[in-house]
Amino acid sequence: MSSADAQLAFQKQSNRMQPTEVQEKFSQQFDLSRPEVAMSSYQKLLHDHTRQQYEMASSSSRRRSADSDVPSLASELSVDSTTS
């Protein structure tokens, strides 16, 4: 399989849109005859998406409380790198 064939197969599997498809979809979703309104709507869409991504990242990175059911590592199992 050539590199071009592999790239084409990957694009089909990943459901990525080609640039022309993206342009067509954008023009269908936003009124390009009113660029200020289209830009404002698109900015709101991107802001909401970024906020959602940030909230998901924040919630997944929160530390567990000390009372959680996750057992802690026993100190005797920990190896001190300065003594080895």
N, C-alpha and C positions, 0 to 999 in steps of 0.2 A: 504494500500500500504506500503510495507516495505521500509526501507531506501535505500536498493540496487535498488529496482524497481524505486524509485523516482529519484535516481541518474542517472539511465539508461535513464529514460524518459527525464530528463533535458539535458543530453548529446545529445540525438537525436534532441531535439528542438533547441539547441543552435548551431548546426552544427559544433561542435568541432571535431577536428581530433584526432584520437588515436595516441599514440607515434609511432607505427609501420607505420601508414599512413604518418606521417610527415617524417619519415626516408626515406620511399620510394619516396615521392615527392621530397625531397632534393636531393636524388641520381639521380633523373630524370632531375632536373634542373641544377645541377652542375656536372662537370666532376671530379669524385673522383679519377681518375687515375692521375690527376694533382692537388694534394692537395693545393699547393700554389696559383694556379689560382682560385680554388674553394673558398678558404678562402678569397682571395682578392675580388672576386665577391660578396660573401656573406657580407663582411664588407661594401662594397659600398651600397648594398641593405639596410642594417640596418641603415647606415648613412643617406641615403636619406629618409627612413621612419621616423627616429628620427627628422630630419630637418623639414619634413612636419608636424609632430605632434607639434613641437615647434612653427612653424609659425602659425598653426591654434590656438594654445593656446594663443600666443601673440596677434593675431588679435582679438580674442574674449575678451581679458581682457583689451583692450585699453579703456581708459575713453572717454566719449563723450565730445564734446566741450561745452563751456559755452553757445553757441548760439543754442544748440539743442532744438528740440521741446518738450522735456520732461519737464513737469512742476516741479518746485522745491517744497519742502515741506514748507508750510507757518510756520514762526517761532512761531506763536501762537498755532499751532497744535503740536509742539514739547513739550515733557514733560521733565522737569528738574528733574532728579532723586534725587537731593539733597534736593528738597523742598517737596517731598512727604513723 
